[in-house]
Amino acid sequence: MLLSVLLALTVIMVTARLLGAIFKKLNQPAVIGEVIGGIMLGPSLLGRLSPDAQQLLLPADAAPLLGVLAQLGVILYMFLVGLELDLSVLRTRAASTIGIAIAGIVIPFGLGALYAGAAFAAYAPTGIGFSTFALFLGVSMSVTAFPVLARILEDRGMQRTTLGITALTCAAISDVIAWCLLAFVVSVTQSAPGGAMVTVALTALYIALMLTAGRRAMVSLIARLDASPHARDQTLPLILAAVLLSAVATEFIGVHAIFGAFLIGAIIPHQSGVAHHVRDRIEDVARVLLLPAFFAFTGLRTEIGLLDTAADWITCATIIAVATAGKLGGTTIAARVTGHSWRASAALGILMNTRGLVELIVLNIGLDLGVISPRLFTMLVLMALVTTMMTSPILSRLNREVDDAMS
């Protein structure tokens, strides 16, 4: 087992880094290459060309442990995203940011739920009711890929600009809402709709506590650690313990563990010595070794060969169009209404249309629950790839200095 996992991790890491570098040269985020690398290692390519080679490099008995490592990688990366976020920049635009985030959820959710009426007969699994199917499709259209968005902004040097921070904050707000909606879908699927209201209430309470009392306690702790010359050896274990406990808390509440990790990162002063120390210690391990495992894990479940008719590809194209119209259009209009220029609004819209990693997490949950079929799962994975690949070239065309328009 250990030998299989080590071999699989080596293959995944090398493939991800190679394709990531290639796509970065093509003005695409490296994460696109990593996702495509995962799909290539799965049944869509390697499994089709040489099933024996795929079984040798990525044996079935290694999949459960790879799944655990993949989730750990996502959790650590989301913590790093939170560590980069400076929420103080948004104090003067809090109301407009919340409004944009809500519009970026409501409009694509509504379009996705409406489109479910056309897709239900052909693509819903047997035994799944229309309401559950429609709710899940609405959620899948609403998600923004928080970690992928962060990677795109980081690659372009925009993570600390007003536009970048606004996009990240909108994505955080909209994704918390999306996870609450997903929790509702899960509870409906499991015949416990009352649990969704509890999840929403506990999520709001937990976020409020973390941003008030939790932040004050963390600022005090970080100040002491920064001031003590002997505390550095204890810094990493303490912070990682806090990250994991917060991830456990949000997972227990019913919102994915990644948001607990993100919240811990967000309440740590991002310019502190502790922040720099922790970032330097875990960043490469999370990005280079663990995160690509998630893409490979998803790739193993994605089979493009399932789309074997013209109708399937037309449906896939329609899903991409509906998702883009809802997310990009809804965010752009909301940003314009709240006072941003058309150019800045469009830039924010294309950033929020990025899906990628978080979308893949949602889709894996839907596939595990049996809410979507493997064929629809593949279509939605392709939608996540296409909408993410759109981001960099369109953003470049809008304006390289679009952040100035939002200041």
Residue pairs with C-beta under 8 A, 6 or more apart in sequence:
1 61
1 62
1 65
4 59
4 61
4 62
5 62
5 65
5 66
5 69
7 57
8 57
8 58
8 59
8 62
8 66
8 296
9 66
9 69
9 289
9 293
11 41
11 57
11 58
12 37
12 38
12 41
12 58
12 66
12 292
12 293
12 295
12 296
13 288
13 289
13 292
15 37
15 40
15 41
15 292
15 296
16 33
16 34
16 37
16 38
16 292
16 295
16 296
17 288
17 292
18 33
18 37
19 33
19 34
19 36
19 37
19 40
20 30
20 31
20 32
20 33
20 34
20 37
21 30
21 33
22 33
23 29
23 30
23 32
23 33
23 36
24 30
24 33
24 155
27 392
27 393
27 396
28 389
28 392
29 148
29 151
29 152
29 155
29 388
29 391
29 392
30 151
30 155
31 147
31 148
31 151
31 152
31 295
31 356
31 357
31 388
32 356
32 385
32 388
32 389
34 291
34 292
34 295
35 295
35 298
35 299
35 356
35 360
35 384
35 385
35 388
36 385
37 292
37 295
37 296
37 299
38 292
38 294
38 295
38 296
38 297
38 298
38 299
38 300
38 302
39 45
39 298
39 299
39 302
39 304
39 381
40 46
40 299
41 54
41 57
41 58
41 296
41 299
41 300
42 54
42 58
42 296
42 299
42 300
42 301
42 302
42 303
43 54
43 300
43 302
43 303
43 305
44 299
44 302
44 303
44 304
44 305
46 53
46 54
46 57
47 54
47 303
48 305
58 66
58 296
58 300
63 297
63 300
66 293
66 296
66 297
67 297
69 290
69 293
70 290
70 291
70 293
70 294
70 296
70 297
71 257
71 294
72 290
73 286
73 289
73 290
73 291
73 292
73 293
73 294
74 147
74 258
74 291
74 294
74 357
74 361
75 243
75 244
75 247
75 257
75 258
75 261
76 243
76 261
76 282
76 285
76 286
76 290
77 147
77 286
77 287
77 290
77 291
78 146
78 147
78 258
78 259
78 261
78 262
78 265
79 243
79 261
79 262
79 264
79 265
80 265
80 279
80 282
80 283
80 286
81 146
81 147
81 150
81 168
81 262
81 265
82 261
82 262
82 263
82 264
82 265
82 266
82 267
82 268
83 265
83 266
83 268
83 270
83 275
83 278
83 279
84 150
84 154
84 159
84 160
84 265
84 270
85 165
85 168
85 169
85 172
85 265
85 266
85 270
86 160
86 165
86 270
87 165
87 169
87 266
89 162
89 165
90 97
90 165
90 166
90 169
93 166
95 338
96 335
96 338
96 339
96 340
97 166
97 169
97 170
97 173
98 173
99 334
99 337
99 338
100 166
100 170
100 331
100 334
100 335
100 338
100 348
101 169
101 170
101 171
101 172
101 173
101 174
101 177
102 173
102 174
102 177
102 334
103 330
103 331
103 333
103 334
104 142
104 144
104 170
104 174
104 327
104 330
104 331
104 334
104 352
105 142
105 174
105 177
105 178
105 181
106 330
107 326
107 327
107 329
107 330
108 138
108 141
108 142
108 323
108 326
108 327
108 330
109 138
109 139
109 141
109 142
109 181
109 326
110 138
110 326
111 138
111 141
111 322
111 323
111 325
111 326
112 134
112 137
112 138
112 139
112 140
112 141
112 142
112 322
112 323
112 326
113 134
113 135
113 137
113 138
115 137
115 141
115 318
115 319
115 322
116 130
116 133
116 134
116 137
116 138
117 130
117 134
119 137
119 315
119 319
119 376
120 130
120 133
120 134
122 311
122 315
123 315
123 372
123 373
123 375
123 376
123 379
124 130
124 133
124 372
124 373
124 376
125 370
125 371
125 372
125 373
127 370
128 189
128 370
128 371
131 188
132 185
132 188
132 189
132 371
133 371
133 372
135 181
135 184
135 185
135 188
136 182
136 185
136 366
136 371
136 372
137 372
138 181
139 178
139 181
139 182
139 185
139 362
140 359
140 362
140 363
140 366
140 380
141 322
141 323
141 326
141 327
142 174
142 177
142 178
142 181
142 326
142 327
143 174
143 175
143 178
143 355
143 358
143 359
143 362
144 170
144 171
144 174
144 175
144 327
144 352
144 353
144 354
144 355
144 358
145 171
145 354
145 355
145 356
145 357
145 358
145 359
145 384
145 388
146 168
146 171
146 172
146 175
146 258
146 262
146 357
146 358
147 258
147 291
147 356
147 357
147 358
148 354
148 355
148 356
148 357
148 358
148 388
149 167
149 168
149 171
149 351
149 352
149 354
149 356
150 159
150 168
152 351
152 354
152 391
152 392
153 159
153 161
153 164
153 167
153 168
153 351
156 392
156 395
158 164
158 403
159 165
159 168
161 403
162 403
162 406
162 407
163 344
163 347
163 348
163 351
163 402
163 403
163 406
164 403
166 348
166 406
167 348
167 351
167 352
170 331
170 348
170 352
171 351
171 352
172 262
174 352
175 259
175 358
176 203
176 207
176 255
176 259
178 362
179 203
179 255
179 256
179 259
180 196
180 199
180 200
180 203
180 255
182 362
182 365
183 195
183 196
183 199
183 200
183 254
183 255
184 193
184 196
184 199
184 200
185 371
186 254
186 365
186 369
187 193
187 194
187 195
187 196
187 199
188 196
189 369
189 370
189 371
195 254
196 254
198 254
199 253
199 254
199 255
202 253
202 254
203 250
203 253
203 254
203 255
206 249
206 250
206 253
206 263
207 263
210 246
210 263
210 264
210 266
210 267
211 263
211 266
211 267
214 263
214 267
215 267
218 242
218 264
218 267
218 268
219 267
219 269
221 238
222 268
222 269
222 272
222 274
222 275
223 272
224 231
225 231
225 232
225 234
225 235
225 238
225 273
225 274
226 272
226 273
226 274
232 277
235 274
235 277
235 278
236 277
236 278
236 281
236 282
239 264
239 268
239 274
239 278
240 278
240 282
242 264
243 260
243 261
243 264
243 265
245 260
246 260
246 261
246 263
246 264
247 257
247 258
247 260
247 261
248 257
248 260
249 260
250 256
250 257
250 258
250 259
250 260
250 263
251 257
251 260
256 361
258 358
258 361
268 274
268 275
269 275
294 357
294 360
295 360
297 364
298 360
298 363
298 364
298 381
301 364
301 367
301 374
301 377
302 377
302 378
302 381
303 374
303 378
304 378
304 382
306 312
306 374
306 375
306 378
307 313
307 316
307 375
307 378
307 379
312 375
312 379
315 379
316 379
316 382
316 383
319 379
319 380
319 383
320 382
320 383
320 386
320 387
323 353
323 355
323 383
323 387
324 353
324 387
324 390
327 349
327 352
327 353
327 387
328 349
328 350
328 352
328 353
329 349
330 349
331 345
331 348
331 349
331 352
331 353
332 342
332 345
332 346
332 348
332 349
333 345
335 344
335 345
335 348
335 349
336 342
336 345
340 348
340 405
340 406
341 405
341 406
343 398
343 399
343 402
343 405
344 402
344 403
344 405
344 406
346 398
347 395
347 398
347 399
347 402
348 406
350 390
350 391
350 394
350 395
350 398
351 391
351 395
353 387
353 390
353 391
354 387
354 388
354 391
355 383
355 384
355 387
355 388
356 384
356 385
356 388
359 380
359 383
359 384
360 381
360 384
363 372
363 377
363 380
363 381
363 384
366 372
366 377
367 374
367 377
372 380
395 402
399 405
